[in-house]
Amino acid sequence: MNRVESMRRLLFFCLAGVVLLSGVEVGFRLWLGSPNPAKPERIDWACKRDPHLGYVFVPGAVGPGGPGANSINSLGFRGPEISLEKPPGTYRILCVGDSITNGVNVHNDTTYPGILQRFFDAEPVPGLRVEVVNAGVAGYLSDHQRYRMACDFARLKPDCLVFLMGECDVSAALLANETWQAVGRPKPMAISWLDNAPVAWAADHSALAFQLKGWLERAVIAYRLGQTAKQDLTERLTAALALYRANMEAMLAECRTRGIRVVLVNYPWNFSDKVGRDDNFNEVKSLIRAHEFNLYWQGAPLLAQANRELAAAWGIPFVDPQPVLYALADRRQVFDDFIHPNKKGNFLLAHGLAVALRREVFGLPAGQDRVPYDLVVECLVD
């Protein structure tokens, strides 16, 4: 075979390759659309995209079950309408947190803030009307809440903030979420060779390259996460919780400056950190992946320690629901899944918090903690 013939064959194979790749590219575009497609502004019934926070609630949104079950009020908080200006004689409590506070698996009035409101309606604080606002948003880090202090919370002029969060901060030590990247958290499992300029350019201009990059990224990350299932994650968790503490310190300082009372609630977990990794409920562990369980099992005591130290350093009330949960014969009866309490679990959270607020914020004596019978029946009777 002479040189000219070799060049012709090489050219033929190159052209054939270009035609083949072009055909595949056309097929991918017809099947999946353009590369790196623009995402719609609306995410679901409740949320829309936001450049600062990743997503926010849509004011006035109504979800499955209607306004009494799943709704966002006109100020962008879950639950019934409230006035922007605080009415005279009103003591306004904002419950700040993630999906546990928001109550993604229950109706408006059986979230823990909803039940807390019903406790104070049944047994009012003398001379005050206590108003409880659900300021929880699923998936929010402490970074999100720090940003909201000036934007969302200050305009409501709250008298007290209840913080119950930290699970997402623990998760961010290992897992990735585009909402967390929106507030500047780095990807723990970043893949440098997939994030370089040529690959990014190809993914922006080719549907095939965009899909291949996504598949490769997911496969590599899944493998790396699997490797962490039995690793010691103390270093990662310590770094993540250092950010949590810094955000909490900033918010506590802001509250003190504004004269806002604070109650800190430890995160409730559906497993025990008192036993070994392999000794917890098999049923609970089956609800999530092994690396997630390892992350939470190690993160729970570190988060609890951070919360206790914050409460002690700032002299604020600290409510820890974990001993009550440990005392239950079967914690699964008060949880809907691995993380989220059901209405029974929310009842326990709200009751413990109501008692703490009456004693340590309102200064009321013991014995004024009447629990409404209809609430007991609704939440605790199957």
Buried (B, 14 or more C-beta within 10 A) or exposed (E): EEEEEEEEEEEEEEEEEEEEEEEEBEEBBEEEEEBBEEEEEEBEEBBBBBEEBBBBBBEEBBBEEEBEBBBBBEBBBBBBEBEEEBEEEBBBBBBBBBBBBBBBBBBBBBBBBBBBBBBBBBBEBEEEBBBBBBBBBBBBBBBBBBBBBEEBBEEBEBBBBBBBBBBBBBBBBBBBBEBBEBBEBEBBBEBEEBEEEEBBEBBEEBBBBBBBBEEBBEEBBEEBBEEBBEBEBEEBBEEBBEBBBEBBBEBBEBBBEBEBBBBBBBBBBBBBBEEEBEEBBEEBBEBBBBBBBBBBBBBBBBBBEBBBEBBEEBEBBBBBBBEBBEEEEEBBEBBBBBBBBBBBBBBBBBBBBBBBBBBBBBEBEEEBBEBEEEBEEBBEEE
